Amino acid sequence: MKTKKQSRILFIALGLVIALPALSFGLSQLLPATTTREITIDAQPDQVWEVLSDLEPFPQ
């Protein structure tokens, strides 16, 4: 009797060890985490583009 109970507990524990990481991986593929960031620049778009496209000062 004792060995059947131990076998059942071992089987359940092994199943959990396999199932939980698989479930975690599956959920991460279905629901990937995303992060977004937004800022507001108080300038006209052409002024912003002028600063962004001026590559000479970037190494500074």
Phi, psi and omega in degrees: 000316184295322182289328176294318179294317178296320179296319180295317179296317178297318179296316179294316180297317179295320177299318178293321179298326179275318187287319184296314176295323179296318178295318179298315179296316180299316179294324179293332177281325180281324183235070183293146178283137177231148178231135177233155179221141182221140174229158176246125180256123182276074179198162177288149181305323180292328177292319179295315181297325179297317179292317182293326183272354177275094188278343183301316182281354185301322179297342183291000000 
